[in-house]
Amino acid sequence: MTVEIDQSRFENLAFDVHDDGVWVVTLNRPTKRNALDLATIDELVDFFATAPRAGVKAVVLAGSGDHFCAGLDLIEHHDADRSPADFMHVCLRWHEAFNKMEYGGVPVIAALQGAVVGGGLELASSAHIRVMDQSTYFGLPEGQRGLFTGGGATIRVADLVGKARMIDMMLTGRVYQGQEAVDLGLAQYIVEGSSMDKAMDLARRAAQNLPLTNFAICSAISHMQNMSSFDAAYSEAVVAGVVNTQPAARERLAAFADKTAARVRPNS
């Protein structure tokens, strides 16, 4: 069943829809360095819950202005003066948004620039591919602000850079940028020019894959990482049984068999 995304319902996300099924989704709070308030998190939940059923083939996630995302909206957090129970539910809503990104089955490519800190790094780490430009920097300043991560950094950021480096980032405010950030796994690509251009190129490439194949790549792998190796092996076999026999793949397999398909070549 295909559904439509009513763009008029969104105030903090802006959309640019391309004919090839690539959607550019932009955090649109530039005066706040795209800090995440609860309303923005709700919109992320709404969009990413709907995207797999709306014909979205790939998403480029970006931030308006000079920064990708400066994390939790600390002004809203301060003014709300929430109880522990209330803030726990806010964090669970963040987890819902980011889980729908990581496990939703639609490729998400983050185009990063400027600040990718705190909750902004948690958001970026939920994307499947991250592209940074020369202005991008990563940090987890929670320790200096009397806070603790609540949007999945202990899961995703620690998985990217390791427990010891994440603890260092939080305790000391250490910031990573440039090639060092790529080497640590905070991003897979670094570009001299616009991260958006590279992210769009990657998204268009991913959008050419069969949707069921992308769904498996962008959902099953994350699920399997949470399993024992024994259970993951079984799940991988089941997913491969479904994906590798899909009727839509027959034409692509035939092209490989008759040698008309492009072969894998090293980068020039």
Summary of the structure (lengths in Angstrom):
residues: 268
radius of gyration: 19.1
end to end distance: 42.0
largest distance: 65.6
contacts: 839
relative contact order: 0.12
helix: 51%
strand: 15%
